[in-house]
Amino acid sequence: MSGELRRTDAKAFFANERTFLHWMSTSVTIGGIAAALSGIAGHAHRHWGDDFLEKAVITRLISLTMLGIAIVMAMWAGYNFHRRAIFLEAKLDGPYDSRALPALLTGVLMLSMAVVFAGALIRLTDPTAQ
């Protein structure tokens, strides 16, 4: 069996490309949300005055964090696409899966949603909030 050539299905190459495009789509979506948050923070600070400076800074920090996540995701997707393509061309057995990025991404996005949720609860329960 060691001298036998293995055949790689064309489906595997397309699956690799499809996975890469899905990760890039997610990365672009997160980057777009980050850019929108940054724009909203800038607009609020310029047009609503210094009363919103602290909230604008917090919003910008969140947006920069999300933008950094989007950049790392895009780089990781490109790396995995290239690595899997090498495995497929060499007809190697893998590993083809990526367990680190999905787990990290899930944790960071859950943390982001928890921060937003906590901020909404604080605003809802604070009688001095506008």
C-alpha positions in Angstrom: 0.0 0.0 0.0 3.0 2.3 0.5 3.8 2.3 -3.3 0.2 3.0 -4.3 -0.7 6.5 -5.4 -3.6 8.1 -3.7 -6.1 10.2 -5.7 -7.3 13.5 -4.2 -10.9 14.4 -5.2 -11.4 17.8 -6.8 -14.1 18.3 -4.2 -11.4 18.6 -1.5 -9.8 21.6 -3.3 -13.2 23.3 -3.7 -14.0 22.6 -0.1 -10.7 24.2 1.0 -11.5 27.3 -1.2 -15.1 27.4 0.1 -13.9 27.3 3.8 -11.4 30.1 3.0 -14.1 32.2 1.5 -16.4 31.7 4.5 -13.7 32.7 6.9 -12.9 35.8 4.8 -16.6 36.7 4.7 -16.9 36.5 8.5 -13.7 38.6 8.8 -15.0 41.3 6.4 -18.3 41.4 8.4 -16.6 41.9 11.7 -14.3 44.5 10.1 -17.3 46.3 8.7 -19.0 46.4 12.1 -15.8 47.7 13.7 -15.5 50.4 11.1 -19.2 51.4 11.6 -18.6 51.6 15.4 -15.6 53.7 14.9 -17.5 56.1 12.6 -20.4 56.3 15.1 -18.0 57.1 17.9 -16.4 59.9 15.9 -19.7 61.3 14.9 -21.0 61.3 18.5 -17.9 63.0 19.8 -17.9 65.7 17.0 -21.6 66.5 17.0 -22.8 65.8 20.5 -20.0 67.4 22.4 -17.6 66.4 25.2 -20.4 64.8 27.2 -20.0 61.7 25.0 -16.1 61.6 25.1 -15.8 58.7 27.5 -18.4 56.6 25.7 -16.7 57.5 22.3 -13.3 56.3 23.6 -14.8 53.1 24.9 -16.6 52.5 21.6 -13.4 53.2 19.7 -11.5 50.7 21.9 -14.1 48.0 21.2 -14.0 48.8 17.5 -10.2 48.6 17.4 -10.3 45.3 19.2 -12.9 43.9 16.7 -10.8 45.2 13.8 -7.7 43.5 15.2 -9.7 40.3 15.5 -10.9 40.6 11.8 -7.3 41.1 10.6 -6.0 38.1 12.6 -8.9 36.0 11.2 -8.1 37.0 7.6 -4.4 36.2 8.1 -5.3 32.9 9.8 -7.7 32.0 7.0 -5.0 32.7 4.4 -2.5 30.6 6.3 -4.9 27.7 6.7 -5.9 27.8 3.0 -2.3 27.7 1.9 -1.4 24.9 4.4 -4.4 22.8 3.4 -3.6 23.3 -0.3 -0.1 22.0 0.3 -1.5 18.9 2.1 -3.9 18.3 -0.8 -1.3 18.7 -3.5 1.1 16.3 -1.7 -1.8 13.9 -1.0 -1.0 14.0 2.8 -3.4 12.9 5.5 -3.6 16.2 7.2 -4.5 17.5 9.8 -7.0 19.6 7.9 -9.0 20.9 10.8 -8.4 24.1 12.7 -9.5 24.0 16.3 -7.8 27.0 17.7 -9.3 29.8 15.7 -13.0 28.8 16.0 -12.6 28.4 19.8 -10.8 31.7 20.2 -13.2 33.5 18.0 -16.2 32.1 19.9 -14.8 33.2 23.2 -13.9 36.7 22.0 -17.3 37.3 20.4 -19.1 36.0 23.4 -17.1 38.3 25.6 -17.9 41.2 23.2 -21.6 40.4 23.4 -21.4 40.1 27.2 -19.8 43.6 27.4 -22.5 45.1 25.2 -25.3 43.3 27.2 -23.8 44.5 30.5 -23.6 48.1 29.2 -27.3 47.9 28.1 -28.3 46.6 31.6 -26.3 49.3 33.3 -27.9 52.0 31.1 -31.4 50.5 31.7 -31.1 50.4 35.5 -29.2 53.7 35.9 -31.8 56.5 36.5 -29.2 59.2 35.6 -28.4 57.7 32.2 -29.7 59.7 29.3 
